[in-house]
């Protein structure tokens, strides 16, 4: 299954902090979900260097739903 990556219907108003936070949070949630479903590890930065997070250690992208 592939996420529908849509183009925004309007430009993001970067002065609207709540809107930006909401859009970025959703984009990250979708990216984490894709990595987890495809069983791809995720490189992260911990302040000292790159660390690899195993797909099974990634958070559930939909914690409020049960599969």
C-alpha positions as CSV (number, residue, x, y, z in Angstrom):
1,X,0.0,0.0,0.0
2,X,1.3,3.4,-0.9
3,X,0.3,6.6,0.9
4,X,-1.3,9.2,-1.2
5,X,1.2,12.0,-1.2
6,X,-0.8,15.0,-2.4
7,X,0.3,18.4,-3.3
8,X,-1.0,21.1,-1.0
9,X,-4.1,22.9,-2.2
10,X,-2.7,26.1,-0.9
11,X,0.6,27.5,0.3
12,X,1.4,27.0,3.9
13,X,1.2,30.2,6.0
14,X,4.5,30.0,7.9
15,X,3.3,32.7,10.3
16,X,0.5,30.3,11.4
17,X,2.6,28.2,13.8
18,X,-0.3,25.8,14.7
19,X,-0.9,25.1,11.0
20,X,2.8,24.5,10.3
21,X,3.1,22.2,13.4
22,X,0.0,20.2,12.3
23,X,1.3,19.7,8.7
24,X,4.8,18.8,9.8
25,X,3.5,16.4,12.4
26,X,1.3,14.6,9.9
27,X,4.1,14.4,7.3
28,X,6.4,12.8,9.9
29,X,3.7,10.4,11.0
30,X,3.2,9.3,7.4
31,X,7.0,8.9,6.8
32,X,7.4,6.8,9.9
33,X,4.5,4.7,8.9
34,X,5.9,4.1,5.4
35,X,9.3,3.1,6.9
36,X,7.6,0.7,9.4
37,X,5.3,-0.9,6.8
38,X,8.2,-1.4,4.3
39,X,10.4,-2.7,7.1
40,X,13.0,-0.1,6.4
41,X,15.3,1.1,9.1
42,X,15.3,4.9,9.8
43,X,18.5,6.9,10.3
44,X,18.3,9.5,13.1
45,X,20.6,11.9,14.7
46,X,21.1,11.7,18.5
47,X,23.4,14.8,18.9
48,X,26.6,12.7,18.7
49,X,26.1,10.9,15.4
50,X,23.8,8.9,13.2
51,X,21.8,6.1,14.9
52,X,19.7,3.5,13.0
53,X,16.3,2.8,14.4
54,X,15.0,-0.7,13.5
55,X,11.5,-0.7,11.8
56,X,10.0,-2.7,14.7
57,X,11.1,0.0,17.1
58,X,9.3,2.8,15.2
59,X,6.1,4.1,16.8
60,X,2.7,2.9,15.5
61,X,1.6,5.6,13.0
62,X,-2.0,5.2,14.1
63,X,-1.9,4.5,17.9
64,X,-5.7,5.1,18.3
65,X,-6.7,2.4,15.8
66,X,-6.4,-1.4,16.1
67,X,-5.4,-3.5,13.1
